[in-house]
Amino acid sequence: MTMQKVAGTDLGEDSDDLMQWLEDLQGCPTVDLTLLARCTSPVHDGDEAMTWFYVEADAANAVARRRCLACGDVAHLLDSEAAWTHPPMHACGTCGQSMFEVATGLHVEPGTTVTWLAVAVRCVGCGRLDGLTDMNVPNLSLDEVRARV
């Protein structure tokens, strides 16, 4: 991992840096577990799961979704589809790129109940690390959240 700060911008070389960035978040619930987004579409069966996405997110309304660059499959974060606000596609604030690795940081209470999560991205063009949204989770099980992020 080679996470660094350049001119006040956090940069990372790979998805491990993105997940570490989430684990180091301050002023929020502790991030106990990080999950790297992978496309689960059957078209990737037998291949390594794809990890590059276009993303749309609305932090004010805690909704997000990602679209796989390889197959176009869309995955909404938890109940985002029901509350969708049609936010614009996210673009890197440094290089303008719109392709990202996506990770979710989870706060897990004893008994494997998730109560909060944060979604962050790493620009595949320049490595910029950014948070997209966070939300309180209505006490969902860890298995349920894993299946829906």
N, C-alpha and C positions, 0 to 999 in steps of 0.2 A: 504494500500500500504506500502510496506517495501523495497523500492529501496535503495541499498547500493553500495558502492565501496569497493572492496577487491583487494588489490595488483594492483590497477589501472584498474580493470575490473568492469564494471557496472553490477550489478545483480538485478534481480527482481523476486518477488514471483508469480506474476500472470500477466494476460494480461493488467490489469489497470496500472501496473508499466511500461509495454512496451509502452503503449499509452502516459503515462506521460513523458517517456524518449524522445519520438518524440516531444512532446510539448516543451520540454526544450532545444532542439537543438539550438546551437549558430552558428553565422557566415553564416547563410542561410536565406532565406525568412521565415517569421513567419509561424508557423504551426497553422492554424486556426481551423482545424478539423482533428480528427483521426478516422480511420475506422479499426476495427478488421476483418481480413479475416475469412470468413465462407464458407464452401462448400455448394454450392447451388444445387447440384445434386439431382434429384427427388428421388433417393434411400433413402435419409434421410427424406423424407416426413413424417411428424408426429413426427419425432424424433428431439431432439435438434440438431441444425446445428453443424457440426464438425469443430473444430478450430485448429487441429494439422495437419501439412503438412511437406513434404519434399520440399525443395526449391532449385532452381538453379537461379543464378543471375550473371550478368556481369556488374560491375559498369562502366567500361570504355565505354561500348556500350549502357548503360541504358536499359537493358532488364532483365526481371525476369518472372518466372512462379512458380506455386506451384502445388503439387500433394497431394490430400487428402489421409491421411493414412488409412481411413476407406474404401473408395470405389475406389480409384485410379483416380478419376476425375481430369483433368488438367485444370488450368486456367492461361492464359497468362496476364501479366500486359499491359494494353492499346494495343499498336501495336507491342509488343514484338514478337509475332509469326512471323510476316513478316520480322523482323530484327534479328531473332534468330541466336546466335553464338555458341550454344552447350556448354555452360559453365558446369563445373563439379557440382555435387550436393554439396550444402553448408554443412559444418560440423562445429560444435562448436569448437572454438579455445581453449577452456578450457578442455572439457571432451570428445570431438570427436563425440558426439551425432549428429544425422542428422534429428531429429524431432523438429519442431519449431511451435510456435505461430507466426503469421505474422500480421503486422499492417502497414497501410499507413498513413502518415501525409500529409495533403493538405494545400497549400497556396491558399486561396480563395479571389479573388478580389471582390469589390462591384458589385452586380448584379449576384452573384453566378457563376462566371467564375473562373475555376481553372487554375493557370499559372505555378505551380511547385508542385512536390510531392517527398516524400522520403519513402522508404520501409525499415522496420526494423524487426528484429526477436528476440524472446526470446526462448532460449534453454529450452526444457521441462525437460532435464536431470539435469542441474545445475543452470538454471536461467540467464545465461549470456545474456546480451542485446547487439545487434550489428546492425549496419546499413548495408544494402545490396547494395542499389543503390539510386540515386536520378535523377530527370530529369525535364527539362523544359517541360511544357505541352502547346500545341498549342491552348490556350484559349478555352478549352472544357468546357461545362456546368457541373455543379456539378452533376447533375443527370446522365449524360453520363459517367463521371469518376467513380461514385459510381458503375455503372453497369459493368465497365471494370477493376476494381482493385480486 
